[in-house]
Amino acid sequence: MGSIWKVVLSFAVIIMITAVGITVTAANVDVAAAGTYLEELSALIREGNYNDGMIRQCKKEAEENGYVLDVEVYRRQSYDRCSYARVRLQYPYRLPVFGIQVYKVKERIL
């Protein structure tokens, strides 16, 4: 009778460890997806020559995908055409098994 409880408890532990592993893997997939999305947006903004219309469109698209995009464009005084930008992408980091949802930020300078 005691060995039956050991087997049941072993299965319960295995199921819990599997659930935690799947949750952590899913959270890491979200982080990788946010990084890839930031790269795509950065390329669009850079290729659009830091155009305000392009930045607004990227912000709208990011919001539709569940992200918050913040872009600060800096224009150099001496070179009117040359500029750079700081791009921040805020994304959700979720671990539902533990009831955790925090927002993390990825940042790039273009």
C-alpha positions as CSV (number, residue, x, y, z in Angstrom):
1,M,0.0,0.0,0.0
2,G,2.9,2.4,0.8
3,S,4.4,1.9,-2.6
4,I,1.2,3.0,-4.3
5,W,1.4,6.3,-2.6
6,K,5.0,6.7,-3.6
7,V,4.1,6.1,-7.2
8,V,1.2,8.6,-7.0
9,L,3.4,11.2,-5.3
10,S,6.2,10.6,-7.9
11,F,3.7,11.3,-10.7
12,A,2.4,14.4,-9.0
13,V,6.0,15.7,-8.6
14,I,6.8,14.9,-12.3
15,I,3.6,16.7,-13.4
16,M,4.5,19.8,-11.3
17,I,8.1,19.9,-12.6
18,T,6.8,19.6,-16.2
19,A,4.3,22.4,-15.7
20,V,7.0,24.7,-14.3
21,G,9.4,23.8,-17.1
22,I,6.8,24.5,-19.8
23,T,5.9,27.8,-18.1
24,V,9.6,28.9,-18.0
25,T,10.1,27.8,-21.6
26,A,7.0,29.8,-22.7
27,A,8.3,32.9,-20.9
28,N,11.6,32.6,-22.6
29,V,9.9,32.3,-25.9
30,D,8.1,35.5,-25.1
31,V,11.4,37.2,-24.4
32,A,12.9,35.9,-27.7
33,A,9.8,37.1,-29.6
34,A,10.1,40.6,-28.1
35,G,13.7,40.7,-29.1
36,T,13.0,39.7,-32.6
37,Y,10.1,42.2,-32.8
38,L,12.4,45.0,-31.5
39,E,14.9,44.2,-34.2
40,E,12.2,44.4,-36.9
41,L,10.8,47.7,-35.6
42,S,14.4,49.1,-35.3
43,A,15.0,48.2,-39.0
44,L,11.8,49.9,-40.1
45,I,12.5,53.0,-38.1
46,R,16.0,53.3,-39.4
47,E,15.0,52.6,-43.0
48,G,12.2,55.1,-42.7
49,N,14.9,57.7,-41.7
50,Y,13.3,58.3,-38.3
51,N,10.2,59.7,-39.9
52,D,7.5,60.7,-37.4
53,G,4.7,59.0,-39.4
54,M,6.7,55.7,-39.5
55,I,7.3,55.9,-35.8
56,R,3.6,56.4,-35.1
57,Q,2.7,53.5,-37.3
58,C,5.2,51.3,-35.5
59,K,3.8,52.4,-32.1
60,K,0.3,51.5,-33.2
61,E,1.4,48.1,-34.5
62,A,3.3,47.4,-31.3
63,E,0.2,48.3,-29.2
64,E,-1.9,45.9,-31.3
65,N,0.6,43.1,-30.6
66,G,0.6,43.7,-26.9
67,Y,3.7,45.8,-26.6
68,V,4.5,49.4,-25.6
69,L,7.0,51.1,-27.9
70,D,8.7,54.3,-26.9
71,V,11.0,56.1,-29.4
72,E,13.1,59.1,-28.7
73,V,14.7,60.7,-31.7
74,Y,17.8,62.8,-31.3
75,R,18.9,65.1,-34.1
76,R,22.4,66.4,-34.1
77,Q,22.9,70.1,-34.4
78,S,25.8,70.1,-36.7
79,Y,24.5,67.4,-39.1
80,D,20.9,68.1,-39.8
81,R,20.3,64.9,-41.7
82,C,22.1,62.6,-39.3
83,S,20.1,61.5,-36.3
84,Y,19.8,58.6,-33.9
85,A,17.1,57.2,-31.7
86,R,16.6,55.3,-28.5
87,V,14.0,52.6,-28.9
88,R,12.4,50.9,-25.9
89,L,10.0,48.0,-26.2
90,Q,8.0,47.1,-23.1
91,Y,6.8,43.5,-23.1
92,P,4.9,41.2,-20.7
93,Y,6.9,38.5,-18.9
94,R,4.4,36.0,-17.6
95,L,4.7,32.9,-15.4
96,P,1.1,31.8,-15.0
97,V,1.8,28.8,-12.8
98,F,3.2,31.2,-10.2
99,G,0.7,34.0,-10.9
100,I,3.5,36.4,-12.0
101,Q,3.1,39.0,-14.7
102,V,5.7,41.8,-14.9
103,Y,6.7,44.1,-17.7
104,K,10.3,44.1,-18.8
105,V,12.0,46.5,-21.2
106,K,14.3,45.9,-24.1
107,E,16.3,48.9,-25.3
108,R,18.3,49.8,-28.4
109,I,20.2,52.8,-29.7
110,L,19.9,53.2,-33.5
